[in-house]
Amino acid sequence: MKVTKAIINLSEDRTILELSQILAQFSSVVIVKKYEGAFYKEANLKSILGLISLRLKNGDQITIEGTGEDEEQAVQAVATFLSGGA
């Protein structure tokens, strides 16, 4: 399992659809966890509804976990996208 943390920093022109297209090239399962006080929400990023339910916004700190044969590349791609990288 590959785990990393990131801070959301998305411009308004980035969409969830773009993230799902990035993830389509990986076989690994990628989970994002968002902590809210003493609780956390999590979603499988291959589920668009799950991602929407997290209500991510700029400044949120998240944990990204990947499991599978290409987990390192998948987690890095997600972290780069959500933190505002190319």
N, C-alpha and C positions, 0 to 999 in steps of 0.2 A: 504494500500500500504506500502510495506517495501522498504526502500531506504538505500543504503550504498555506500561508496566510497572505491576504491581499487587502488593500483598501480600495473601495469602489471609486473610480474617477472616470466616468463616461461622459462624452460629449453628447449633445442632443441628437446628433445624426446617427448614433449607434443604436441598433435594435436587437431585440431578443432573437429575431429571425436570423440575423448575422451570426449570433452565438450558436444557434442550433445548426447552421450550415458548417461552422468550424468543427463542431462536435461530431458531425456525421462521418467525418473521415477517420474517427478513432473507434476502436472496439471496446475500450475500457468504459467502465461505469464511473461517472464523475458526480460527486455529491457536493453541494455547497451548504455550509452551515452559517447561519447568522444568529449571533447571540443578542438577546434582548433581556437585559437584567439577569435574573437567575435562570432564565429559560432560553432555549434556542429553537429556531425553526430550521428545517433542512429540506432540501429538494434534490432529486435526481435531475441533472441538467438536460437530460434527453426528454424530459417532460416539460413542455412549454408552460402548461398550467401550474406545475410545481414551481417553476422559476418565477412566474408572475406572482404567486402567492407569497414569495419572500419579500416582495416590495422593496427591492434593493434601491438605495439612493446614494448619491455621492457622499463620501465620508464614512460609509458603513464599513466596519472591519468584518471580514468573512474568513472562513476556513474552507479550503478546497481539498477534497480527498478523492483520489483516483485509485481504482482497482482494476487490474487487467494487464495484458501483455504490453500495451503501449501507454501505461499510466503516467509515466514521467512526461512524455510529450503532450498528452491530453491535459494534464494539470497545468503545465507551463503555458499552453495555448490559452486556456481559460483565464489564468492569472494575468497574462499579458493583455487579453481583450478587456477584462473587467477593470484593470487598473489604468486603462487608457492608452496602452501601447498599440503598435500597429498589428 
